[in-house]
Structure formats: structure tokens, C-alpha cells
């Protein structure tokens, strides 16, 4: 439960129709085992105490009494279990029969939630036996307890306020306006659905989409527990298709007829963060009653998948589709700006590195989109003290293969002159030595653009902007930054994708070699012809920084939780012990706060994903904000080597 993680399970134990004593034993066994695994929320199917397929037997007082006896027995079993359990049963209230979910915790019935929508079509005849539930909440006596009864009920954990539970039953979800919509708007972050959805061809796919989409629409976690083996097969079969989703993502699934259960951790804090930033999600809890309960606060062991590369799809097909889409977005943004500015050229500083390579590929696409020749792209290489033969050669080959205009400007003499002007000792390889070269390069590009009637296309990426790894008013500045929304880990895959679809073997070869070249600004003199300055040795691995950036900006998580997530995501990677993860997380926060002044005056550039740093769009932050609170939280962590 620490950090908002809730261990949850959707379970479909095998049952017998109308055998309540047997069913409660099955449920009890499954519940005890789940609790032993650390489950705090256990959801069982609709009518699990009786079986869904009882038909007119539901009207028999004997079955109704048997269900209540089973509920009493289960209450006794939950007395010592630290878990919230939901079970389905028929309940007679004021002379009418209701299809209900009972919410149990520590021997107490927290509430009884009746089904709102009763299907009465096809194979379903629920209106024959049952009455729809009411939004009005009243107290009823059940198993010797006074229990709230109605659909407008929420259940909140005192120890984890981000865990607020809402309940609906099967058909409720399939309706045009599900009760879960109102539950979420009233504050529910987790929805439990007790279901008895029979299996037909194609239904599993539809069910999966329905549950996923509802969790996305409501910004919530959603548990769907469906009836399985043991239900009557007189006219139908039930597959026990259990699902757990979170904001549109399927976290766990028990496939039809597989047996077992769906079990994982739901991040309730993430749901709160999503809602906090979504201004169209307007809370409205009118008419709702909230029942509070207690669970022991424990640190949940994470078994859910934490993606170490959140910007990059793992599936090759989806990754290729994503790459093509992003390249089109970048190209369209640049094409619009070139068109609007009546630019005769697109001027790009080409270094033989990843970022400038991607910018060049995008510029060529933009010219093609505008029906203009690739030679309207002017690639400028500006060798100086740190330029290596490898990057210089790759830059020339790349430009030749893309058939763009190419120009070399050796800036060494200009830099020497500039250093003499300001009194910089060239033997002192300090920040002035590095940044002076970067600013001279920008000067050459800007003036070249003026001379050719063009505009300068920026090459810096999202990861560099987050870390401030750019020279202020040097490579930090351009007239349109096409890579501003693309993190470094994704830059690699975009270039790799272009290599995969390259028109010539030579183009593919040079792109692959650029991918294999260490990331470097090449501002320090080369050593024996090799790159002396490797960015990731200085600021840290980009795969770590991109992971940290995503968690900070996308969800607003704090340093302690991000460190915990990183340990799970990078578990098994010997190069990333806790001490290394901690070192670069601290470095990330320090740089992120210290370098905001560069981001406050970024040039225009297209947003391509949910995380971006445009000061005019998604990220507004004062340049002089203090990092003290975040660094203090990091200081509290216990780090193991």
C-alpha cells in the first residue's frame, strides 16, 4: 500500500449451482490464499455464493437463506484477514429480490450494492426474478449488522485515502451510462465489477476492450471478475475471464477457460495524478455515502510490469508504427513553418551524431511533403577541436545519400579569434572553452540562414532540454526545434527505423554507424582520433534520465517513489545497482531545477507525446524554483550497493 500501490485480484473459483455451502468453502479457500499473497482487494463473480445460473430457484426461500448462511460463514472467515472482499448473492429487501454485491472487511459488511441494469434479452431473463437497485442509500439489517444498501456507495481506506472503491455488477458496465461513471466522478479510483458474462465467439475481445476503455475514460483501476467453471452449461458456458486494467492498460488477465485469477498491483496515486491534471474530470459526489474501513499499511511487493523504456513501445510492430507517426508529425510541423516563413532553405548543423541526423531526416521529409527538392535542405558541418574523422565522414556520407546541399565551415580560426578577444586560455578546457565553440556554431548557422533566406532547424532533443545539456544561446537556440518533443531513447529508435526503411544500402550503413557512435558534443579535443567527451559519462545514462523524466512529468511522482519504480524496472541489470540509480536520480533533479532558465525561452517545436517541456504548452515552471524539498526526500532513502 506504500506509494499508493494496491494488491488486487479478480478470482473465479469453480462453483456448484445452488450449493452455497460448497461455494463458500471454495471462496474461502481462494480468499485465504490470496490474502497470504498480500492481496488487499479480492473481487469474486456475480452470484458467486449461489451460482449465476439458478434461474427461478432464486425465488426459493431455501436458496435465499442458504446464501445468507454462506455470507455469515464468509464474514467469520474474514474476521482475521486484512483484505476487502466482494461477493455476489441474491438478497430479499422489503419483499423484493436484488442482485447484490456484498463488500466485506474484517468481519464487517461495509455495504450492499444492488445491480442497476438488469438484462432481459437473448439468454438473459433477470427481470423475471430481480428488481433494479436504487441510487437512494438506506440502512438494512443483514447478518446481525446495520448495513448501508444502495448503488450510491463508495468505500474509502483510511490508511490509503487514494484507494476509494466503487462497485457495479456485470450488465451495469455494458449499459449506455454505467454506474461506474458516477462512482468515479464521486471520487472512486478503483471500480470492482462482479460479473457472470457467458462466453460466445468474439465476446472476449469486446469485453476486454470495454473494460480497458472504461478504465481509460474514468481514469481509474478496474477489476472485472467473471463467472467460470461450475455454472450450468444447460444453455451457456462461462469462461472465468478475469481482467484488471488501469487507465486503459490491461495489467493482468486470466484468459477465458484458463482457470486461476488475475492479480497485480493498481497504482491509486497514479489515478489521483491523472485526475488532478485533467481539468475536464469534474468531481460530483452528490447523493453518495462513503463508508470508511481500515487495512494494515504495508509495503506492497511489486509484481506489475514497470517499463524501463516508457517512451518506446516494446512490440516491434507498434514501435515501427509509432516511429512513422512521429516522423510525420515532426515533418508536418517543420513543413508548416517553412511554408509560413517562405523559407528558401532549411539550415541544419550536421555533426554526424544522432540528433542532427534525425533533424536532417525530418527536414528531407518536410521538403518532400512540400513538393520541394531535398537540396533545399542545407546541411552545414563545422569541424573544430573535438571533431573526429568518424563523425565528419558520417556527416558527409549521410548528406550525400540524402541528396541535400552540403557546406563545410571550419570554425577553428573563428574560435581562436574569439578566444583571443575574450582572453580565454586555450589550454584551459573549461566551460568557456566548450560553450564558445557551440555559440560560434550557432552564429555561423544563423548568418548562413540569413544569407540563404532560410531558417535554422534545431537539433536538441527532449532529454537534453530536461537536463539542460545545451549551451545557452548556442545549440539551445534555433528557429524551429524539430526534436524538442523527442527523448533520446526514442531518437535512437527513430533513426533505426529510418535505417530499416532506407532506400540504399549506403544510407542504411551510415545510419547504423551513427547509431553506434557514442553520444558527444565533441567540444573537447579528440584523443588519438577518438571521441574524448562522452555525454553519458558526464550526465548519466539517457535510459535512466528518460525513465525519471517520464515519471516526474507524466505523473508528478516524488523522488522516493520514482526510485522504487526504477529499482523494479531495472532489476537484474548489473550496471544499475541501487547506488547508481540513486546517483543519477539525484543528478537528474539537481539539473532539472537548475536548468529551467534554458527551457523558459525555448524556440518553437512540435509536441509529439504526452511529455514535453515547452514553456508555452505543457510545462510552466519558474526558473528560480528551489529543489530543496525533492533533494531532502532523496536524502531519507536507504541505499544499498
C-alpha positions, 0 to 999 in steps of 0.5 A: 500500500506504500506509494499508493500501490494496491494488491488486487485480484479478480478470482473465479473459483469453480462453483456448484449451482445452488450449493452455497455451502460448497461455494463458500468453502471454495471462496474461502479457500481462494480468499485465504490464499490470496490474502497470504499473497498480500492481496488487499482487494479480492473481487469474486463473480456475480452470484458467486455464493449461489451460482449465476445460473439458478434461474427461478430457484432464486425465488426459493426461500431455501436458496435465499437463506442458504446464501445468507448462511454462506455470507455469515460463514464468509464474514467469520472467515474474514474476521482475521484477514486484512483484505476487502472482499466482494461477493455476489448473492441474491438478497430479499429487501422489503419483499423484493429480490436484488442482485447484490454485491456484498463488500466485506472487511474484517468481519464487517459488511461495509455495504450492499450494492444492488445491480442497476441494469438488469438484462432481459434479452437473448439468454438473459431473463433477470427481470423475471426474478430481480428488481433494479437497485436504487441510487437512494442509500438506506440502512438494512439489517443483514447478518446481525449488522446495520448495513448501508444498501444502495448503488450510491456507495463508495468505500474509502481506506483510511490508511490509503485515502487514494484507494476509494472503491466503487462497485457495479455488477456485470450488465451495469458496465455494458449499459449506455451510462454505467454506474461506474461513471458516477462512482468515479466522478464521486471520487472512486479510483478503483471500480470492482465489477462482479460479473457472470458474462457467458462466453460466445465467439468474439465476446472476449475481445469486446469485453476486454476492450470495454473494460480497458476503455472504461478504465481509460475514460474514468481514469481509474483501476478496474477489476472485472471478475467473471463467472467460470467453471461450475455454472450450468452449461444447460444453455451457456458456458462461462469462461472465468475471464478475469481482467484488471486494467488501469487507465486503459492498460490491461495489467493482468488477465486470466484468459477465458477457460484458463482457470486461476485469477488475475492479480497485480498491483493498481497504482491509486496515486497514479489515478489521483495524478491523472485526475488532478491534471485533467481539468475536464474530470469534474468531481460530483459526489452528490447523493453518495455515502462513503463508508470508511474501513481500515487495512494494515499499511504495508509495503506492497511487493511489486509484481506489475510490469514497470517499463524501463523504456516508457517512451518506446513501445516494446512490440516491434510492430507498434514501435515501427508504427509509432516511429512513422507517426512521429516522423510525420508529425515532426515533418508536418510541423517543420513543413508548416513553418517553412511554408509560413516563413517562405523559407528558401532553405532549411539550415541544419548543423550536421555533426554526424551524431544522432540528433542532427541526423534525425533533424536532417531526416525530418527536414528531407521529409518536410521538403518532400511533403512540400513538393520541394527538392531535398537540396533545399535542405542545407546541411552545414558541418563545422569541424573544430577541436573535438571533431573526429574523422568518424563523425565528419565522414558520417556527416558527409556520407549521410548528406550525400545519400540524402541528396541535400546541399552540403557546406563545410565551415571550419570554425577553428580560426573563428574560435581562436579569434574569439578566444583571443578577444575574450582572453580565454586560455586555450589550454584551459578546457573549461566551460568557456572553452566548450560553450564558445565553440557551440555559440560560434556554431550557432552564429555561423548557422544563423548568418548562413540562414540569413544569407540563404533566406532560410531558417535554422532547424534545431537539433536538441532533443527532449532529454537534453532540454530536461537536463539542460545539456545545451549551451545557452544561446548556442545549440539551445537556440534555433528557429524551429526545434524539430526534436524538442518533443523527442527523448533520446531513447526514442531518437535512437529508435527513430533513426533505426527505423529510418535505417530499416526503411532506407532506400540504399544500402549506403544510407542504411550503413551510415545510419547504423554507424551513427547509431553506434557512435557514442553520444558527444558534443565533441567540444573537447579535443579528440584523443588519438582520433577518438571521441574524448567527451562522452555525454553519458559519462558526464550526465548519466545514462539517457535510459535512466534520465528518460525513465525519471523524466517520464515519471516526474512529468507524466505523473508528478511522482516524488523522488522516493517513489520514482526510485522504487519504480526504477529499482523494479524496472531495472532489476537484474541489470548489473550496471544499475545497482541501487547506488547508481540509480540513486546517483543519477536520480539525484543528478537528474533533479539537481539539473532539472531545477537548475536548468529551467532558465534554458527551457523558459525561452525555448524556440518553437517545436512540435509536441509529439507525446504526452511529455514535453517541456515547452514553456508555452504548452505543457510545462510552466515552471519558474526558473528560480524554483528551489529543489530543496524539498525533492533533494531532502526526500532523496536524502531519507532513502536507504541505499544499498550497493 
